[in-house]
Amino acid sequence: MSAARAGDGATSIVIDGIGGQGVRVIGNTMALLLDHMGYEVTLLYDYDSSVRGGMSVAFLKYGRQPIDNPVVEVADVTLRLGDRGPGHLESRYVVSDIDLVKPGEDAEEIPFLELGVREFGRDLFGNMIALGRLLRLAGVEFNDEDLAPALPRRYQAENMAAVRYGYALTDEQIRHIVPEQAAAEFAEDYAEAIAAGHPPKEAIELAGTPRDDAAWAG
Amino acid sequence: MARRLLQGNEAVLLGALRAGATYYAGYPISPSTEILMRASVHAADHPEFRFLQAEDEIASANAIIGASLAGAKSFTATSGPGFSLMQEAIGYAHKVGVPCVFVDVQRVGPATGMPTMPGQGDILQSRYGSSGDYTSLVFYPSSVVECYRYAVEAFNAAEESLSPVVLLTDAFIAHLNEVVDLDAIEVEVKERTLPALASGQTRLFTGVLVYADGEPATADADEYLRQYEEAKARRLTIAERYAFHEYGWNTEAETLLIAYGITRRICQPLASHFALWRPVRIWPVLERELREVAARHRNIVVVEGNDGQYAGVVERVLRRDVARVPLLGGRMSLEAVREGLARLGLLAPEAVGPAGAAR
């Protein structure tokens, strides 16, 4: 799938999540990459004042002409890591973590956090896998020289590999990954832990812990 | 400097530095805090640039007044609640004639309100927030590039008018990142006009009305009028040099939209349906320009992130009915604008798609 262009000629991306999930990291990295590639870019964050657990949305538009309205109303692609975004938002295509797809949407589900742990040893690499998939769906063809300066300096090699992994995911691979119920529960528990105020590292541990474990009580 | 992705708040700081600012005092408050943060980082590497994180907004406002009197081009940044606290100091700066810049990044108020949500509710506060009569110069950019450009102009206008100048933005413009090339922007910088304290001249700084020799004039109406008219005339004359505004889109349309800041950007997909007039200089109101433009259109609609603050001003200037599309509670979206225009009977709901493309 390659994203269709919106009425103003720009491609519109929305990253919908909750505070602490990495919406800003993904948005910043993608915007910097597109800037390096010579695109006109607008990136606007809309967020609640709750640092963790509140709404956090990035509106990203890019194209070859200057962009006038930076607020996205119809997204060519929405990356949904949480579901707190504006109610009026329409999405032509949604790539979502598990259990966040709404009825009638043209969408796919990928357990990004679990893939981050499974493939790269840490949940935070799930964000870069998501970015890779987002770039693929948006039809952005990039090279490593453009991507490297856009990535966070810490774990740059791992992040690069994670983006490339997400970019290379095939529909067949995604179909193979997704139906696991464990992944669905993992994502749900992780989101709940983040909403409860746990930092991501604790949340990932809690998500792998049975609900009746004493750790959840803390 | 090449093209780069830059945030509105960062652009305000860079504009201030380009204008020659050497002093910042502030107290952190969303959505303006990035200006304070970047100013502190700049100060760490540039000892000639002084930075103060004060105990509150009152102290910040008075600190930049003191710094200006001491010879520095100075500024602060805040949001609605902090701007309220600064009003007494702003009045003092008007009375004494202190050039300095107040940046107000608007959010949804009143009070703490919705701290990260975009609002435009300080339009009247930026004009009438302090006590008594005074003449305010207020600019409001609509893009990251304009945050830079009009930050420079705010400092220039402050120097020329010998008064505090307000630069309004909003949470969306402040947190918007855009690709810019600041080197490509030509700006003129006005040099400092006032001698600094300790430069050999005797100067008196008091909020009380005094004669030239420093004696109180607190019961002399004629002296009050002389000083008031002199300050007003100077600021209105200087304001004429800063008559920034925009008129365009479909200028043959029956309906003229008036929008500023982020609302002007949000309305852009309606460009084929409406004419647009955007004041960049919010105060003093661009009355002559507004009258000329309004005379060409049957309907006037003000789209703004408050409940009709600028619309009321437009109505007073034009002496005719002005329709309102208020965007309240942080709901800054084209959908909300379309709903408002449809409610007024000026846009068929099915006429324009969600992204602005004709259906």
Interface residues (C-beta under 8 A of the other chain):
Chain A: A6 G7 D8 S12 A31 L32 D35 Y39 E40 V41 T42 L43 L44 Y45 D46 Y47 D48 S49 I67 D68 N69 P70 V71 E73 V74 P86 H88 E90
Chain B: R3 R4 L5 S30 M114 P115 T116 F172 H175 L176 N177 E178 V179 I262 R265 I266 C267 Q268 P269 M332 S333 L334 E335 A336 G353 P354 A355 G356 A357
